[in-house]
Amino acid sequence: MGVNKAAYEKLMGEMQNSGATLIAVSKTKPSEDIMELYDLGHRDFGENYVQELVKKQAELPQDIRWHFIGHLQSNKIKMIAPYVHLIHGVDSIKLLEAIDKEGRKLNKEINCLLQVHVAKEETKFGLDLVEARQAATMYFLEKKYPNVGLCGIMGMASFSEDEALLKQEFGALKTLYDEIKTLYAADAAAFNTLSMGMSGDYPIALASGSNMIRVGSLLFGARG
């Protein structure tokens, strides 16, 4: 069905006003759709599946910034490590360790966000608040994982139309982000990303302090 250009232009206007970054979630969408947005000047695209990302990265322009936003298995890190721009879903200390190990092999720093679980659904992955603070302590204070670039945190709110609940969950993520920034990362300029908000709830996320949103269905239509 192609790209909804009117929705894209509206979103980009909102991004300019808020200073946020738009990740176009292109999972299950053909390369032609990605090229439509690319030709409009867009460069940040999000994928959920490793094999699909590997295929698209090989056939699409090399200046695309690929964001891996799905649940990443340790044994598949090596498939995307050479070129991934940002891994959004670091949902365990074990995965953080595995990414660092892969970065060491490539002699590079792999940029990541800690995925923090605040939603009511049990199906969503992520660190709890205690684990997120533990990861920040290990990274910033104990200087573990030198081949990881810790750039911020990511989280998803409950799938709900209850605005008060969404504000509460996004607020918890913003509080955690501010806490880590103040206590652990005051001198870390690279720790600057709070990724929260999707097609259904991004206006509330932006109002709650998000500076990166992940939008798919508004741009590309519902997944086929």
JOCOR-V541410 format. One record per pair of residues at least 24 apart in sequence whose C-alpha atoms are under 7 Angstrom apart, sorted by sequence separation. I is the first residue (numbers start at 1). J is the second residue. D is the distance in whole Angstrom. If there is no record, write none. Layout:
BEGIN
I|J|D ; I|J|D
END
This chain:
BEGIN
74|98|6 ; 78|102|6 ; 87|111|6 ; 88|112|6 ; 89|113|6 ; 90|114|5 ; 91|115|5 ; 153|177|7 ; 31|56|7 ; 86|111|5 ; 87|112|5 ; 88|113|5 ; 89|114|6 ; 90|115|5 ; 91|116|7 ; 54|80|7 ; 85|111|7 ; 86|112|5 ; 87|113|6 ; 88|114|7 ; 89|115|5 ; 88|115|7 ; 81|110|7 ; 3|33|6 ; 2|33|5 ; 3|36|7 ; 91|125|6 ; 92|126|7 ; 91|126|4 ; 92|127|6 ; 170|205|6 ; 174|209|6 ; 91|127|5 ; 112|148|7 ; 110|147|6 ; 111|148|6 ; 112|149|6 ; 113|150|6 ; 116|153|7 ; 119|156|6 ; 121|158|6 ; 167|204|7 ; 171|208|6 ; 109|147|4 ; 110|148|5 ; 111|149|4 ; 112|150|5 ; 113|151|6 ; 114|152|6 ; 115|153|6 ; 116|154|6 ; 117|155|6 ; 119|157|5 ; 120|158|6 ; 170|208|6 ; 108|147|6 ; 109|148|5 ; 110|149|6 ; 111|150|6 ; 112|151|6 ; 113|152|5 ; 114|153|5 ; 115|154|5 ; 116|155|5 ; 118|157|7 ; 119|158|4 ; 151|190|5 ; 152|191|5 ; 109|149|6 ; 111|151|6 ; 113|153|5 ; 114|154|6 ; 115|155|6 ; 151|191|4 ; 152|192|6 ; 153|193|6 ; 154|194|6 ; 155|195|7 ; 156|196|6 ; 113|154|6 ; 150|191|6 ; 151|192|6 ; 152|193|4 ; 153|194|5 ; 154|195|5 ; 155|196|5 ; 156|197|7 ; 167|208|7 ; 93|135|7 ; 151|193|6 ; 152|194|6 ; 153|195|6 ; 154|196|6 ; 104|147|6 ; 141|184|7 ; 103|147|5 ; 136|180|7 ; 140|184|6 ; 100|145|5 ; 103|148|7 ; 140|185|7 ; 100|146|7 ; 100|147|5 ; 137|184|7 ; 97|145|7 ; 100|148|5 ; 136|184|7 ; 99|148|7 ; 119|169|7 ; 118|169|6 ; 88|154|6 ; 25|214|6 ; 21|211|6 ; 22|212|6 ; 23|213|6 ; 24|214|6 ; 25|215|5 ; 26|216|6 ; 20|211|4 ; 21|212|5 ; 22|213|5 ; 23|214|5 ; 24|215|5 ; 25|216|4 ; 19|211|7 ; 20|212|5 ; 21|213|6 ; 22|214|6 ; 23|215|6 ; 24|216|6 ; 28|223|7 ; 7|218|7 ; 8|219|6 ; 7|219|6 ; 4|219|5 ; 3|219|6 ; 4|220|6 ; 3|220|5 ; 2|220|6
END
